[in-house]
Amino acid sequence: MKILAIADGSTYTLHAKSLAKETGFTIELVSSFAEASEKVHLYEYDCILLFSATKGNWQQILTELILQSQNSGLILLKPELAVDEKVNAFQAGADDCLSIPYHTEELKARILAIVRRKKFNTRHLIHFANTVIDLGSKNVCVWDNPITLTPKEYDILLYLIMNRHKAVQTISLAEYLWGEESENKESNNLLITHIRNLRKKLVQAKAEVEIKNIYAVGYQIIEL
């Protein structure tokens, strides 16, 4: 799961880092809207977290972020959120909002709920052919038989299913997995290795899916 966190203070930076450690999400941190705007133009995120300590222009920032990243979930996190602030946040385009302090498990559950709804149009488990994914536990099964995937294999499978109706560019998949580090020349070799291993595990589990190589583009997952 790839998250962009906009934290306008050192305390919230620590919140975001703690969230990454406790959930295993890949979280990229920025400290301003300008940085966030640049990031969403370059990379794709499953969810954007806006940590705000101010009463200033967070509503405008929310609106701008929604315009720039319509496929990403967006959550406002703010101390002592009043009812009118929550209403304004939803009217601005936020998918959810949460008062600080919060419980990490609650925030994680809200992020996953948004991703299920926006990326997969489901409120429960993700079904693709005979393969079932539980975002909460990160369990992957073919029918009732679990498949043991590495974190990167899991992320690749999830990203391909998110984009199942189109061919995914190799560079887009690498950026999803490694962010700015995807420019490292070794990342392409790692990606090829991860996909080869993922394919092998899916075949062994008799998953009715196939990861196809799309010439000069990248990859696409299909149901058999």
Sequence and secondary structure as in RCSB ss.txt:
>XXXX:A:sequence
MKILAIADGSTYTLHAKSLAKETGFTIELVSSFAEASEKVHLYEYDCILLFSATKGNWQQILTELILQSQNSGLI
LLKPELAVDEKVNAFQAGADDCLSIPYHTEELKARILAIVRRKKFNTRHLIHFANTVIDLGSKNVCVWDNPITLT
PKEYDILLYLIMNRHKAVQTISLAEYLWGEESENKESNNLLITHIRNLRKKLVQAKAEVEIKNIYAVGYQIIEL
>XXXX:A:secstr
 EEEEEESSHHHHHHHHHHHHHH  EEEEESSHHHHHHHHHH   SEEEEE   SSSHHHHHHHHHHH TTSEEE
EEEET  HHHHHHHHHHT SEEEEES  HHHHHHHHHHHHHHHHH  SS EEETTEEEETTTTEEEETTEEE   
HHHHHHHHHHHHTTTS EEHHHHHHHHHGGGGGSTHHHHHHHHHHHHHHHHHHHTT SEEEEEETTTEEEEEE 
